[in-house]
């Protein structure tokens, strides 16, 4: 299993980075991505602290660790600049907190994120077919999530992604130890979204593809 979406005490997570990584390893994850909530005020600070420890923890905890950011509630007009800044400061991947139906995310966030070339659009809510097609063209992965609330639109996102050729990931959006779910429950969440059983292999393939891309760039 691979999870690119998790949070530590650097934002609103409950665990310090090393405990998050250790718990992911014990749960059976092959790789864990730390992607704390970020905007212009804290982005550089978090990356400065997290990037130096990824190789050490990967080696000593025997799990691949990658470091990104989740740009959260950033106004759509500022998203391109925020993505550029994150990449310049060393973020190995960039997530944007999409237009989930359970938070007041600004309209236009999904489109701005995809146009800016983000790696992952998290919980994109009632994303439009046009935006899904653009995500497919730009190589932006659309997130299916195991997180309560955000998961309400998983079925809708999955249906459009499969229709228009966009790539899907399954992420935990982990904020607490209990959010790191076992494989069997993750599979059931995919089935609950209306996907067929081999969808598990599809999201695992996409996750491995993104992980290898990140590791090769290092």
C-alpha positions, 0 to 999 in steps of 0.5 A: 500500500502507498499513501501520499496524503497524510498530516503531522503536527506540522499542520493539523495531524496528531503525530510527529513525522517519525511516529506517523512513518512507523505506524504506516510501516506497521500497518503494512504500507510500502510508502508514506507521503507527508503532505501537511497543509500549506500556504505561503505562510508556512510552506517553506518552513515545513519543507525545510524541516521535513526534507532533510529527514526523509532519507534517514527515516526511509533507511532506518524504518524500512519504508519509502518516505516522500515529502510534499505539501497540500495547498489548502484553501489557497485562493485560486488566483494564487495557486499557480504561484504557490505550486511554483514556490513549493517545487522551488523549495523542494517539494517532491509532489504537490497536492491541492485541497480540492472542492470537497462538498464538506468544506467551503473551498473556493469555486475554481480551485479544482480548475486552477490546480489542474491548470497549474499542473499539480500532481494530485487533486485531493477530494475534488468533490463534484468536479466537472467532466471538463475538469476531469478531461483536463486532469487526464491531459495534464497528468493530474491524479484525482484522489479517492479518499477514505476520509469521512465526509470527503469520501461522500463523492468518491463514486462520482469522481471515480465514474467520471475519471474512468469515463474520461481517462483520468488517473485515480489514487486512493489516499487516507488523508491521515490525521490520526493513527486510526486513519491509516486503514488496513488493506481489506477496508481500503478495498471495501471503500473502493467497492462502496464507490461502485468500482469493480474488484480489479479497481484495487490493482488500478489504484495501486498501479497509479500509486506505484507509478507516481512513487517511482517518478518521485524517487527517480527525480531525487 
